[in-house]
Amino acid sequence: MSTQQAFITSSGSFLPGPPICNEEIESVLGMVNGKSSRLKQKILRANGIKTRHYALNQNQQSTYQCSELAAQAALHCLNNAFADSADVDLLAVGSTQGDLPLPGLASMVQAEIDIPACEIVSTHGVCSSGVMALKAAANQIKLGEKQTALVCASELSSRLLKKSRYEAAKHETLDLEAEFLRWMLSDGAGAFLVEPQPRPRGISLRIDWIEQLSYASDFDLCMSCGTADQSQWSTGHYSQAAAATPSIDKLNELQMSARRSGATTMIRERSWQDYETYADAERAGALLLRQNLRILDNIVKVGVEGFLRLIKQGKISPAEIDYFVCHYSSHTFRGKIVDLLNRSGCMVPEEKWFTNLYTKGNTGCASIFIALDELYHSGQLKEGQTLFCTIPESGRFTTAYMKLTVVGGKQ
């Protein structure tokens, strides 16, 4: 099997609707129980986001599907490319949550774009799922198995953030961990075309390497949807009755005992699918997006530790980085990253940092695609420059890293 290089030869992105400023958010997402949030301003001041986009109208009706956002970004990408949809022999799509539990999102995107029969890959996670799809595509290109890969990352989180979701959860007040992400996330999609040669005119980005590190064995759930109580998924704490990780037999014994007693236990309803009805799960708050704020700061620690590991391995040097493209989800984290980098002696000067968080919002796994698309089309990139990307994910703590090299002349 031959080996070859992989290049991002075209890029595109799509943000639905007009930019929404902070004062307009509740006019789109709606006010829960008719009341303005007491927490909104505090969270918005911390994250620093000024505008974002939603695929909702002011009646909280969807204006796009997640697959349609991906398709729009893909079409923008293909419009800038020397290849077209008929050339695509691999479609890889990443998202936190697609439109349907099944089939995979890549199937739906393929139908939207009307791509002929090809191999597909759907990746699921949180912020790193887009890079998972990109790595899958880049590896196939490098192995010579595929020649034209289209990679999309798409997020439509606003459907989980509209007022009706919170009103359906029968709680007198919203807790911070359930409301936090309402003021953090927004919608958008990005797309790359990956090929074994640079584009004939303009610039391409050579994918030197992509690394991902998961710390799921070291941390509890931090960001989730589908459970009313994240602590039920803590390692070794599947039930109040078990002090250590139970065996399957022990777990079954506890479940049977709970059923005989008629008790509603954490064991039986750990997942939204364990409830008698989906309505029961919604009333219990199991379908709300949740962020465990007590452990969230660990995302900065593991991200910097991973960077130091890559430096020690000789895969990257802070001095060679021309653009540091970091998907930090909140301005608050920027200062913490700077502090740790300085203390570790591996600081990348802030004038080399690139982000569009403040104007495009936090679009989850699509964020790094949308940021790179803006940089790619900015006219600033020059041949030989190094782009280093960091993509942290707080789901159960994963961090992805990517090194890109600019090939070709200035656009």
C-alpha positions in Angstrom: 0.0 0.0 0.0 1.4 3.4 -1.0 1.9 6.3 1.3 1.4 9.9 0.3 0.8 13.3 1.9 -2.5 14.9 2.8 -3.4 18.5 2.1 -6.4 20.7 2.9 -6.9 22.1 -0.5 -10.2 24.0 0.1 -12.2 25.3 2.9 -15.7 26.5 3.6 -18.0 27.4 6.5 -21.6 28.3 7.1 -23.3 30.3 9.9 -27.1 30.4 9.9 -29.0 33.6 10.1 -27.8 37.0 11.2 -25.3 37.6 14.0 -27.1 37.7 17.3 -25.8 40.0 20.0 -26.0 39.4 23.7 -29.1 41.5 24.2 -31.0 39.5 21.5 -30.3 36.0 22.7 -33.5 35.5 24.7 -35.5 36.9 21.8 -34.3 33.8 19.8 -34.0 31.1 22.5 -36.9 32.4 24.5 -37.3 33.4 28.2 -37.8 30.3 30.4 -41.2 30.6 32.1 -41.4 34.2 30.8 -38.5 35.4 33.0 -35.1 36.7 32.0 -32.2 34.7 33.3 -30.4 35.9 36.4 -27.2 34.1 35.3 -27.0 35.2 31.7 -25.0 38.4 32.1 -22.4 36.7 34.5 -21.8 33.9 32.1 -21.6 36.2 29.0 -19.1 38.5 30.7 -16.9 35.5 31.4 -17.0 33.9 28.0 -16.5 37.2 26.1 -18.7 36.2 23.1 -20.3 39.3 21.5 -22.2 37.7 18.6 -23.2 34.2 17.5 -25.6 32.5 15.1 -28.7 30.3 15.6 -30.6 28.1 13.3 -33.8 29.1 15.0 -36.4 31.8 14.3 -38.0 33.9 17.1 -40.7 31.3 17.5 -37.9 28.7 18.4 -38.5 26.8 15.1 -35.5 25.3 13.3 -34.5 27.1 10.1 -32.0 24.4 9.2 -31.2 20.8 10.1 -27.7 19.8 11.3 -27.2 17.9 8.0 -28.2 21.0 6.1 -25.7 23.2 7.9 -23.0 20.7 7.0 -24.1 20.6 3.4 -24.0 24.4 3.1 -20.5 24.5 4.4 -19.5 21.6 2.1 -20.9 23.4 -0.9 -19.0 26.6 0.0 -15.9 24.4 0.2 -16.5 22.7 -3.1 -17.2 26.1 -4.8 -13.6 27.1 -3.8 -12.1 23.8 -5.0 -10.7 22.4 -8.2 -12.7 19.2 -7.5 -16.4 18.7 -7.4 -18.9 16.5 -5.5 -18.6 13.8 -8.2 -14.9 13.4 -7.3 -15.5 12.7 -3.6 -14.7 9.2 -2.7 -14.8 9.7 1.1 -17.2 11.8 3.2 -16.4 12.1 6.9 -18.7 14.1 9.1 -18.4 14.9 12.8 -20.9 16.4 15.3 -21.9 16.4 18.9 -25.5 15.4 17.9 -27.0 14.9 14.5 -30.6 15.2 13.5 -31.6 11.6 14.1 -30.4 8.9 16.5 -29.8 6.8 13.4 -28.6 6.6 10.7 -25.2 8.3 11.0 -25.0 12.0 10.1 -22.6 11.3 7.1 -25.5 9.4 5.4 -27.8 12.4 5.8 -25.1 14.9 4.6 -24.3 12.7 1.5 -28.0 12.8 0.5 -28.2 16.6 1.0 -25.2 17.2 -1.3 -26.1 14.4 -3.7 -22.7 12.8 -3.6 -22.5 9.6 -5.7 -21.7 6.3 -4.0 -18.7 6.7 -1.7 -17.3 5.6 1.6 -18.6 7.5 4.7 -17.5 8.0 8.2 -19.6 9.5 11.0 -17.8 10.5 14.2 -19.5 11.3 17.5 -18.2 13.1 20.5 -18.1 16.7 21.6 -15.6 19.4 20.4 -13.1 16.9 19.1 -15.5 14.9 16.9 -14.7 17.2 13.9 -11.0 16.5 14.2 -11.7 12.8 14.6 -13.4 12.9 11.2 -10.5 14.9 9.7 -7.9 12.5 11.0 -9.9 9.5 9.6 -9.9 11.2 6.2 -6.3 12.3 6.3 -5.1 8.8 7.2 -7.0 7.3 4.2 -5.5 9.9 1.9 -2.0 9.2 3.3 -2.4 5.5 2.8 -3.5 6.0 -0.8 -6.9 4.4 -0.2 -8.8 7.6 -1.2 -8.0 10.6 -3.4 -10.6 13.2 -2.6 -12.0 13.4 0.9 -14.7 15.8 2.0 -14.8 16.5 5.8 -17.5 18.3 7.6 -18.1 19.4 11.2 -21.6 20.6 12.1 -23.3 21.7 15.3 -27.0 22.7 15.9 -27.0 23.0 19.7 -29.8 25.6 19.8 -32.5 23.0 19.6 -31.4 21.9 23.0 -31.2 25.4 24.3 -34.7 26.8 23.5 -37.0 27.7 26.4 -39.4 24.7 25.9 -36.6 22.3 26.8 -36.1 23.9 30.2 -39.8 24.4 30.8 -40.4 20.7 30.2 -38.0 19.9 33.1 -40.2 20.2 36.1 -37.8 22.1 38.4 -38.7 25.3 40.3 -35.4 26.9 39.3 -32.7 26.1 36.8 -29.4 25.0 38.4 -26.2 26.6 37.0 -24.9 23.4 35.6 -28.0 23.0 33.4 -28.2 26.6 32.4 -24.5 27.3 31.8 -24.2 26.0 28.3 -27.3 27.9 27.2 -25.2 31.1 27.1 -22.1 29.3 25.7 -23.1 27.4 22.6 -24.4 28.3 19.1 -24.8 26.9 15.6 -22.5 26.6 12.6 -20.6 24.2 10.3 -17.3 24.0 8.5 -15.8 21.8 5.7 -12.4 20.9 4.3 -11.4 19.1 1.1 -8.4 16.8 1.7 -6.3 15.6 -1.3 -2.9 14.0 -1.8 -1.5 17.0 -3.7 -1.7 20.7 -3.1 -4.1 22.7 -5.2 -2.6 24.0 -8.4 -3.1 27.7 -7.6 -3.3 29.4 -4.2 -2.5 27.9 -0.8 -3.0 24.5 0.7 -2.5 23.3 4.3 -0.3 20.2 4.6 -1.6 18.0 7.4 1.7 17.1 9.1 0.0 15.2 12.0 -3.0 15.0 14.2 -2.9 13.7 17.8 -5.7 13.1 20.2 -5.5 12.2 23.9 -8.5 11.1 26.0 -8.4 11.3 29.8 -11.8 9.6 30.3 -10.3 7.1 32.8 -9.1 10.0 35.0 -12.1 12.2 35.2 -15.9 12.0 35.7 -18.4 13.4 33.2 -18.1 17.1 32.7 -20.3 17.9 29.7 -23.2 15.6 28.9 -26.7 15.2 27.6 -28.9 12.3 28.4 -28.6 12.0 32.2 -30.3 13.9 35.0 -27.4 13.2 37.4 -23.9 13.0 36.1 -22.6 11.5 39.3 -24.3 8.2 38.4 -21.7 7.8 35.7 -18.7 8.4 38.0 -16.3 5.5 37.9 -16.9 3.2 40.9 -20.1 5.0 41.9 -22.9 3.5 39.7 -25.2 3.4 42.7 -25.4 4.6 46.3 -25.2 1.0 47.3 -21.9 0.2 45.6 -18.7 1.6 47.0 -16.6 0.2 44.2 -17.1 -0.6 40.6 -19.7 -3.5 40.6 -19.5 -6.6 38.5 -22.3 -7.3 36.0 -23.7 -9.9 38.4 -23.6 -7.4 41.3 -25.2 -4.7 39.2 -28.0 -7.0 38.1 -28.6 -8.0 41.7 -28.9 -4.4 42.8 -31.3 -3.7 39.9 -33.5 -6.7 40.8 -33.5 -5.7 44.5 -34.6 -2.1 43.6 -37.4 -3.3 41.3 -38.7 -5.7 44.0 -38.8 -2.8 46.5 -40.6 -0.6 44.0 -37.9 2.1 44.4 -36.8 4.5 41.7 -33.1 4.2 41.9 -30.1 5.8 40.2 -29.2 2.4 38.7 -32.4 2.1 36.6 -32.5 5.6 35.3 -29.0 6.5 34.6 -29.7 7.1 30.9 -32.6 9.0 29.2 -33.4 5.7 27.5 -34.0 4.0 30.9 -37.1 6.0 31.7 -40.6 4.5 31.1 -41.2 7.2 28.5 -39.2 10.0 26.8 -41.6 12.5 28.5 -40.5 11.1 31.9 -36.9 11.6 30.9 -37.6 15.2 29.9 -39.5 16.0 33.0 -36.6 14.6 35.1 -34.1 17.0 33.2 -32.3 14.1 31.6 -32.4 15.8 28.2 -30.8 19.0 29.3 -27.2 19.8 28.4 -25.1 19.8 31.6 -21.7 21.1 32.5 -19.9 20.0 35.7 -18.4 23.3 36.7 -16.6 21.9 39.7 -14.1 20.0 37.4 -14.3 22.1 34.2 -11.0 23.9 34.9 -9.2 20.6 34.4 -9.6 21.1 30.6 -6.9 23.8 30.7 -4.5 21.6 32.7 -4.8 18.5 30.5 -4.6 20.7 27.4 -1.3 22.2 28.4 0.1 18.9 29.7 -0.6 17.4 26.3 1.2 20.3 24.6 4.2 19.8 26.8 4.2 16.1 25.9 4.3 16.9 22.2 7.2 19.3 22.8 9.1 16.6 24.7 8.4 14.2 21.8 9.9 16.7 19.4 6.7 17.0 17.4 6.3 20.7 17.9 8.3 23.7 19.2 6.7 26.9 20.4 9.3 28.9 18.4 8.2 27.4 15.1 4.5 28.3 15.5 3.4 31.2 13.3 -0.3 30.8 14.2 -1.7 29.3 17.4 -5.3 28.4 16.6 -6.8 27.4 19.9 -10.5 26.5 20.4 -11.0 27.8 23.9 -14.7 28.0 24.7 -14.6 31.0 26.9 -12.4 34.1 27.3 -11.9 33.1 30.9 -9.9 30.1 29.8 -7.5 32.2 27.7 -6.0 33.8 30.7 -5.6 30.5 32.5 -3.9 29.0 29.4 -1.5 31.9 29.2 -0.7 31.5 32.9 0.1 27.8 32.6 2.1 28.2 29.4 4.2 31.0 30.9 4.8 28.9 34.0 5.8 25.9 31.9 8.2 28.0 29.8 6.5 27.2 26.5 4.4 30.3 25.9 3.4 31.1 22.4 3.3 34.9 22.1 -0.3 36.1 22.1 0.2 38.1 18.9 0.4 34.7 17.2 -3.0 33.5 18.6 -5.9 33.3 16.2 -9.6 32.9 17.3 -13.0 34.1 16.1 -14.8 33.0 19.3 -15.9 36.5 20.1 -17.7 37.1 16.7 -18.6 33.6 15.6 -19.4 32.0 18.9 -18.6 28.6 20.4 -19.8 26.1 17.7 -18.4 23.0 19.4 -16.6 20.7 17.0 -17.2 23.1 14.1 -15.3 25.9 15.8 -11.8 24.9 14.7 -13.1 24.4 11.1 -14.8 27.9 11.1 -11.7 29.5 12.6 -9.3 27.9 10.1 -11.7 28.8 7.2 -11.5 32.4 8.2 -7.7 32.3 8.5 -7.4 30.3 5.2 -9.3 33.0 3.3 -7.7 36.0 5.2 -4.9 36.6 2.8 -2.4 36.5 5.7 -1.0 33.0 5.2 2.4 32.5 3.5 4.2 29.5 2.3 6.2 27.7 5.0 4.2 29.0 7.9 3.3 26.6 10.7 -0.2 26.5 12.2 -0.7 24.7 15.5 -4.2 23.9 16.5 -5.5 22.9 19.9 -9.0 21.5 20.4 -10.0 20.7 24.0 -13.2 18.8 24.8 -14.8 18.8 28.2 -17.2 15.8 27.7 -14.9 13.5 29.7 -11.8 15.4 28.8 -10.2 14.9 25.4 -7.7 17.2 23.7 -6.8 17.1 20.0 -3.8 18.8 18.5 -2.9 19.4 14.8 0.1 20.7 13.0 -0.4 22.2 9.5 2.1 23.8 7.1 1.2 26.4 4.5 2.1 25.2 1.0 1.9 27.5 -2.0 2.0 31.3 -2.5 0.0 34.0 -0.8 -3.7 34.0 -1.9 
